[in-house]
């Protein structure tokens, strides 16, 4: 599906924004935790989708 890569990029950007500016909206500790979780989930899903694409090209 073509919507997945932009969605994962959005998660990475949102995670970075929460880490940087989340202290203004909620407690700093919670903002950093939520930002790191979103960032890592987006990076993980992006890297697994890239590896699936490489497997298809090799075959």
Secondary structure, 3 states (H helix, E strand, C coil): CCHHHHHHHHHHHHHHHHHHHHHHCCCHHHHHHHHHHHHHHHHHHHHHHHHHHHHHHHC
